[in-house]
Amino acid sequence: MSKESPGIPGSPNEPATIWSRSFIILFFANMALNMGLNMSNSLMSIYADFFGATAALVGFVVSSYTMSAIVFRLISSPIMDTYNRKYLVVIASLMMAVAFGGFSVATGIPMLIGFRLLQGCAMAFGNACCLAMVSDILPKEKYNSGLGYYSLAQVSCSAIAPTVGLELVKRSGFRLTYTFAACIMLLAALLACFVKSDFKRTRKLKISLNSIIAKEALIPAAFTMLMIAGGACVHSFLFLYAMERSVTGNVGLYFTISAVTMLVTRPLVGKLSDKYGLVKVVIPAVFCTILSLLIVSWSKSLTGLLIAAFISAFGQGAFQPAIQALTMKAVFSSRRGAASSTNFLAQDFGAFFGPIVAGQIVQLAGYVTMWRLMVIPYIVGVLLIVVFRRKIEQIEEEFAAR
């Protein structure tokens, strides 16, 4: 395959290499979007507390972003499959800049909630559009490894953005920090302007269940939701669990070790997925993640938690980009907006319901039981892969034959 197919809408004709001009631009645009998102999410709870919000109100301010993103994803997919995705990324980035600018001048909780809702609307388009565009320009023979490299933008930002945000707040305060985040969003908008696009509109906007949800991608989406739900307990309860067990040291190193390890594992596992297929790579990866949760449940020291972080990175680093690639392979280029939106909807639902379920288990049976029971979504995910193994292989075969 010497050249990519002209995706519809908006995929340029470029050489069949991962590191094309458009891929590099989208990589850094996505990095800017995720840098702003991770900075905002890590600071929002303490910013709301700064304005005197109660614990319940802090939770509502934080979750309002997810609720808004879910609502707007219901219309984002048909819009992405109708209009030029390049300009949708530009508009989404500018909306994010407005949201962060709003945070910088906020005078109370109502303004925070309003601009948080705007942020959720913008992200319903931003990341999903970038993923759809990248999926159109990657060569088939390097598809999984290409998305593995692409996901490094998100991984690197998840490692450094919270630390950068907290340090900026200590030095400059919330207002200047969010002003800086707004400037990053303007950079993302500028970068998106330089993506080559030979978009030609071929359809009218039609909002229907078929245009919102890519039913072809429901199997990988269901798997994604289970994996995110299972993993959400780590982000939500690790610090509280460490406090209960009197773990000394910087527990935040768990996320640093995990992110740094994924910088190595994701490209490597992507190449393995291209060579051996998704099933042979994803199932061992899921069992790595299960093992990491069990190690956390046994750990009484920082060393145990860091070992769990290292093992988890081999799991999360493998199945997330591989399943994301399968989601995009399941549809034709003209429906990659719907597939991308379906993928992110699954992530949103998993991130929303996972901590709720985990919290109920903690309240009823304690943290140790919660860690052990949260392996159940992963086990169900493995069963899903096994039951639909032939369907998954068929998706990969049909994609290769297009």
C-alpha positions as CSV (number, residue, x, y, z in Angstrom):
1,M,0.0,0.0,0.0
2,S,2.0,2.9,-1.2
3,K,-0.5,5.6,-0.4
4,E,-3.4,6.0,1.9
5,S,-6.9,6.0,0.6
6,P,-8.5,9.4,0.5
7,G,-10.7,9.2,3.7
8,I,-14.1,10.8,3.8
9,P,-14.2,13.3,5.2
10,G,-10.9,15.1,5.4
11,S,-8.0,12.7,5.0
12,P,-5.0,13.9,2.9
13,N,-3.0,11.8,0.4
14,E,0.4,11.3,2.0
15,P,3.1,8.6,1.9
16,A,2.4,5.3,3.7
17,T,4.4,6.1,6.8
18,I,3.4,6.6,10.4
19,W,5.4,9.8,10.8
20,S,3.7,11.8,8.0
21,R,3.4,15.6,8.3
22,S,-0.2,15.4,9.3
23,F,0.4,12.7,11.9
24,I,3.1,14.8,13.6
25,I,0.8,17.9,13.6
26,L,-2.1,15.9,15.0
27,F,0.2,14.2,17.6
28,F,1.2,17.6,19.0
29,A,-2.3,19.1,18.7
30,N,-3.6,16.1,20.7
31,M,-0.8,16.5,23.2
32,A,-1.8,20.2,23.7
33,L,-5.5,19.2,24.2
34,N,-4.6,16.5,26.7
35,M,-2.2,18.8,28.5
36,G,-4.9,21.3,29.1
37,L,-7.5,18.6,30.0
38,N,-5.2,16.9,32.6
39,M,-4.1,20.2,34.1
40,S,-7.8,21.2,34.5
41,N,-9.0,17.9,35.9
42,S,-6.2,17.7,38.5
43,L,-6.8,21.3,39.7
44,M,-10.6,21.6,39.5
45,S,-11.4,20.0,42.9
46,I,-9.0,22.2,44.8
47,Y,-10.1,25.3,42.8
48,A,-13.8,24.6,43.7
49,D,-12.7,24.1,47.3
50,F,-10.9,27.5,47.1
51,F,-14.3,29.0,46.3
52,G,-15.8,27.4,49.5
53,A,-17.7,24.5,47.8
54,T,-18.8,21.6,50.0
55,A,-17.5,18.1,49.3
56,A,-20.7,17.2,47.4
57,L,-20.6,20.4,45.3
58,V,-16.9,19.8,44.5
59,G,-17.9,16.4,43.2
60,F,-20.7,17.9,41.1
61,V,-18.3,20.6,39.6
62,V,-15.8,17.9,38.7
63,S,-18.3,15.5,37.2
64,S,-20.2,18.2,35.3
65,Y,-17.5,17.9,32.6
66,T,-18.2,14.2,32.0
67,M,-21.9,14.7,32.0
68,S,-21.6,17.5,29.4
69,A,-19.2,15.4,27.2
70,I,-21.6,12.4,27.2
71,V,-24.5,14.6,26.1
72,F,-22.7,16.3,23.3
73,R,-21.1,13.1,22.1
74,L,-24.7,12.1,21.1
75,I,-24.5,14.8,18.3
76,S,-20.8,15.0,17.7
77,S,-20.4,11.8,15.7
78,P,-22.9,12.7,12.9
79,I,-21.3,16.2,12.8
80,M,-17.8,14.7,12.5
81,D,-18.9,12.5,9.7
82,T,-20.5,15.4,7.8
83,Y,-18.2,18.4,8.1
84,N,-14.5,18.9,7.8
85,R,-12.9,17.4,11.0
86,K,-9.9,19.7,10.7
87,Y,-12.0,22.8,11.4
88,L,-14.0,21.0,14.1
89,V,-10.7,20.5,15.9
90,V,-9.9,24.2,15.5
91,I,-13.3,25.2,16.9
92,A,-13.1,22.7,19.8
93,S,-9.7,24.0,20.7
94,L,-10.9,27.6,20.7
95,M,-13.9,26.6,22.9
96,M,-11.5,25.0,25.3
97,A,-9.5,28.2,25.3
98,V,-12.6,30.1,26.2
99,A,-13.5,27.6,29.0
100,F,-10.0,27.9,30.5
101,G,-10.1,31.7,30.1
102,G,-13.4,31.6,31.9
103,F,-11.9,29.6,34.8
104,S,-9.2,32.3,35.1
105,V,-11.7,35.0,35.7
106,A,-14.3,33.0,37.6
107,T,-15.7,34.6,40.7
108,G,-17.7,31.7,42.1
109,I,-19.0,28.1,41.7
110,P,-21.8,29.0,39.1
111,M,-19.1,30.3,36.7
112,L,-17.0,27.2,37.2
113,I,-19.9,24.9,36.4
114,G,-20.8,26.9,33.3
115,F,-17.3,26.9,31.8
116,R,-16.9,23.3,32.9
117,L,-19.9,22.4,30.8
118,L,-18.4,24.3,27.9
119,Q,-15.2,22.3,28.4
120,G,-17.1,19.0,28.2
121,C,-18.8,20.1,25.0
122,A,-15.5,21.0,23.4
123,M,-13.8,17.7,24.4
124,A,-16.7,15.8,22.9
125,F,-15.4,16.9,19.5
126,G,-11.6,17.6,20.1
127,N,-10.1,14.2,21.0
128,A,-12.6,12.3,18.9
129,C,-11.9,14.3,15.8
130,C,-8.2,14.0,16.2
131,L,-8.5,10.2,16.5
132,A,-10.7,9.9,13.4
133,M,-8.3,12.0,11.4
134,V,-5.3,10.0,12.5
135,S,-7.1,6.8,11.7
136,D,-7.6,8.0,8.1
137,I,-3.9,8.7,7.5
138,L,-2.2,5.7,9.1
139,P,-1.0,2.9,6.7
140,K,-2.8,-0.4,7.2
141,E,0.3,-2.4,7.8
142,K,1.3,-0.1,10.7
143,Y,-2.1,0.7,12.1
144,N,-1.8,-0.6,15.6
145,S,1.7,0.6,16.1
146,G,0.7,4.0,14.7
147,L,-2.1,4.4,17.2
148,G,0.3,3.2,19.9
149,Y,2.6,6.0,19.1
150,Y,-0.3,8.5,18.8
151,S,-1.5,7.5,22.3
152,L,1.8,8.5,23.8
153,A,0.7,12.1,23.6
154,Q,-2.1,11.3,26.2
155,V,0.2,9.2,28.3
156,S,3.0,11.8,28.6
157,C,0.5,14.5,29.5
158,S,-1.1,12.3,32.2
159,A,2.3,12.0,33.7
160,I,3.4,15.6,33.7
161,A,0.3,17.8,33.4
162,P,-0.9,17.4,37.1
163,T,2.6,18.2,38.4
164,V,3.0,21.2,36.1
165,G,-0.5,22.5,37.0
166,L,0.1,22.2,40.8
167,E,3.5,23.8,40.6
168,L,2.1,26.7,38.5
169,V,-0.7,27.2,41.1
170,K,1.9,27.4,43.9
171,R,4.0,29.9,42.0
172,S,1.4,32.0,40.2
173,G,-2.1,31.2,41.5
174,F,-5.2,29.7,39.8
175,R,-5.9,32.6,37.5
176,L,-2.5,32.7,35.7
177,T,-2.4,28.9,35.6
178,Y,-5.7,28.7,33.7
179,T,-4.6,31.6,31.5
180,F,-1.5,29.5,30.6
181,A,-3.8,26.5,29.9
182,A,-5.9,28.7,27.6
183,C,-2.8,29.6,25.6
184,I,-2.0,25.9,25.2
185,M,-5.5,25.5,23.7
186,L,-4.8,28.3,21.3
187,L,-1.6,26.5,20.2
188,A,-3.7,23.4,19.6
189,A,-6.1,25.4,17.3
190,L,-3.1,26.9,15.4
191,L,-1.5,23.5,14.9
192,A,-4.8,22.0,13.6
193,C,-4.9,24.7,10.9
194,F,-1.8,23.2,9.3
195,V,-3.2,19.7,8.8
196,K,-3.6,19.0,5.1
197,S,-7.2,18.2,4.1
198,D,-8.8,17.5,0.8
199,F,-12.3,17.3,2.4
200,K,-15.3,17.2,0.1
201,R,-18.7,17.2,1.7
202,T,-20.7,14.2,0.4
203,R,-23.8,14.2,2.7
204,K,-26.3,16.2,4.6
205,L,-26.3,16.3,8.4
206,K,-28.6,13.6,9.7
207,I,-28.9,12.8,13.4
208,S,-30.1,9.2,14.0
209,L,-29.1,6.3,16.2
210,N,-27.0,4.9,13.3
211,S,-25.1,8.1,12.9
212,I,-24.5,8.5,16.6
213,I,-23.4,5.0,17.5
214,A,-21.3,2.8,15.3
215,K,-22.9,-0.6,15.9
216,E,-20.0,-2.2,14.0
217,A,-17.7,-1.0,16.9
218,L,-19.9,-2.1,19.8
219,I,-17.7,-5.1,20.7
220,P,-14.5,-3.1,21.2
221,A,-16.5,-0.3,22.9
222,A,-18.0,-2.7,25.4
223,F,-14.5,-4.0,26.2
224,T,-13.3,-0.4,26.6
225,M,-16.1,0.4,29.0
226,L,-15.3,-2.6,31.2
227,M,-11.5,-1.8,31.2
228,I,-12.1,1.9,32.1
229,A,-14.6,1.0,34.8
230,G,-12.2,-1.4,36.4
231,G,-9.2,1.0,36.2
232,A,-11.1,4.0,37.5
233,C,-10.8,2.7,41.0
234,V,-7.1,3.3,41.0
235,H,-7.4,7.0,40.2
236,S,-10.3,7.4,42.6
237,F,-9.1,5.5,45.7
238,L,-5.4,4.8,45.6
239,F,-4.4,7.8,47.7
240,L,-7.2,7.1,50.3
241,Y,-6.2,3.4,50.4
242,A,-2.5,4.3,50.9
243,M,-3.5,6.6,53.8
244,E,-5.6,3.8,55.4
245,R,-2.7,1.4,55.2
246,S,-0.2,4.1,56.4
247,V,1.9,3.8,53.3
248,T,4.8,6.3,53.6
249,G,6.4,8.0,50.6
250,N,5.2,9.7,47.5
251,V,2.2,7.5,46.4
252,G,1.9,9.8,43.3
253,L,5.0,7.9,42.0
254,Y,2.5,5.1,41.1
255,F,1.2,7.2,38.2
256,T,4.6,8.4,37.2
257,I,6.0,4.9,37.0
258,S,3.0,3.7,35.1
259,A,3.1,6.5,32.6
260,V,6.9,6.3,32.0
261,T,6.6,2.5,31.5
262,M,3.8,3.0,29.0
263,L,6.0,5.3,27.0
264,V,8.0,2.1,26.2
265,T,5.3,-0.5,26.2
266,R,2.8,1.1,23.9
267,P,4.9,1.3,20.7
268,L,6.3,-2.1,21.4
269,V,2.9,-3.7,21.9
270,G,1.5,-1.9,18.9
271,K,4.1,-3.6,16.7
272,L,3.3,-7.0,18.3
273,S,-0.4,-6.4,17.6
274,D,0.3,-5.6,13.9
275,K,2.3,-8.8,13.7
276,Y,0.3,-11.3,15.8
277,G,-3.2,-9.8,15.9
278,L,-5.2,-8.3,18.7
279,V,-6.4,-11.4,20.5
280,K,-3.0,-12.8,21.2
281,V,-1.8,-9.5,22.7
282,V,-4.8,-8.2,24.5
283,I,-5.6,-11.3,26.7
284,P,-2.2,-11.5,28.3
285,A,-2.3,-7.7,28.8
286,V,-5.6,-7.9,30.7
287,F,-4.2,-10.6,33.0
288,C,-1.2,-8.2,33.7
289,T,-3.8,-5.6,34.8
290,I,-5.6,-8.1,37.0
291,L,-2.4,-9.1,38.6
292,S,-1.6,-5.4,39.3
293,L,-4.9,-4.9,41.2
294,L,-4.3,-8.0,43.3
295,I,-0.8,-6.8,44.2
296,V,-2.3,-3.4,45.3
297,S,-4.7,-5.3,47.5
298,W,-1.8,-7.1,49.2
299,S,0.5,-4.1,49.4
300,K,1.4,-2.5,52.7
301,S,4.3,-0.4,51.4
302,L,5.2,2.0,48.6
303,T,7.4,-0.7,47.0
304,G,4.4,-3.0,46.5
305,L,2.4,-0.2,44.9
306,L,5.2,0.7,42.5
307,I,5.6,-2.9,41.4
308,A,1.9,-3.0,40.7
309,A,2.2,0.3,38.7
310,F,5.0,-1.3,36.5
311,I,3.0,-4.5,35.8
312,S,-0.2,-2.4,35.2
313,A,1.6,-0.5,32.5
314,F,2.2,-3.7,30.5
315,G,-1.6,-4.3,30.7
316,Q,-3.0,-0.8,30.1
317,G,-0.2,0.0,27.6
318,A,-1.2,-2.9,25.5
319,F,-4.9,-3.2,25.3
320,Q,-6.0,0.4,25.2
321,P,-4.4,1.4,21.8
322,A,-5.0,-2.1,20.4
323,I,-8.8,-1.9,21.2
324,Q,-8.9,1.7,20.0
325,A,-7.4,0.5,16.7
326,L,-10.0,-2.3,16.4
327,T,-12.8,0.3,17.0
328,M,-11.5,2.3,14.0
329,K,-10.9,-0.7,11.9
330,A,-14.5,-1.9,12.3
331,V,-15.9,1.0,10.2
332,F,-15.2,2.6,6.8
333,S,-13.5,6.0,6.7
334,S,-16.8,7.8,6.3
335,R,-18.0,6.5,9.7
336,R,-14.9,7.0,11.7
337,G,-16.4,10.0,13.5
338,A,-19.2,7.7,14.8
339,A,-16.6,5.0,15.7
340,S,-14.4,7.5,17.5
341,S,-17.4,9.0,19.4
342,T,-18.6,5.4,20.3
343,N,-15.1,4.7,21.7
344,F,-15.1,7.9,23.9
345,L,-18.7,7.4,25.0
346,A,-17.6,4.0,26.3
347,Q,-14.7,5.6,28.1
348,D,-17.0,8.2,29.6
349,F,-19.5,5.7,30.9
350,G,-16.8,3.5,32.3
351,A,-15.2,6.5,34.1
352,F,-18.6,7.6,35.4
353,F,-19.9,4.3,36.8
354,G,-16.6,2.6,37.8
355,P,-15.9,4.9,40.8
356,I,-19.5,4.7,41.9
357,V,-19.5,0.9,42.0
358,A,-16.0,0.9,43.7
359,G,-17.1,3.4,46.3
360,Q,-20.2,1.3,47.2
361,I,-17.9,-1.8,47.6
362,V,-15.5,0.2,49.9
363,Q,-18.4,1.4,52.0
364,L,-19.8,-2.2,52.4
365,A,-16.7,-4.3,52.5
366,G,-13.6,-2.2,52.7
367,Y,-10.7,-1.3,50.3
368,V,-9.1,-4.8,50.1
369,T,-12.3,-6.4,49.0
370,M,-12.9,-3.5,46.5
371,W,-9.5,-4.1,44.8
372,R,-10.2,-7.8,44.4
373,L,-13.8,-7.4,43.2
374,M,-12.8,-4.8,40.6
375,V,-11.0,-7.5,38.7
376,I,-14.4,-8.8,37.7
377,P,-14.8,-6.2,34.8
378,Y,-11.5,-7.4,33.4
379,I,-12.5,-11.1,33.6
380,V,-15.7,-10.3,31.8
381,G,-13.6,-8.4,29.2
382,V,-11.5,-11.5,28.6
383,L,-14.6,-13.6,28.2
384,L,-15.9,-11.0,25.7
385,I,-12.7,-11.3,23.6
386,V,-12.9,-15.1,23.7
387,V,-16.6,-15.3,22.8
388,F,-16.2,-12.8,19.9
389,R,-12.7,-13.9,18.9
390,R,-13.8,-14.9,15.4
391,K,-15.7,-11.6,14.9
392,I,-12.6,-9.7,16.0
393,E,-10.4,-11.6,13.6
394,Q,-13.0,-11.0,10.8
395,I,-12.8,-7.2,11.4
396,E,-9.1,-7.3,11.1
397,E,-9.2,-9.4,7.9
398,E,-11.8,-7.2,6.3
399,F,-9.8,-4.1,7.2
400,A,-6.7,-5.5,5.6
401,A,-8.6,-6.4,2.5
402,R,-10.1,-2.9,1.8
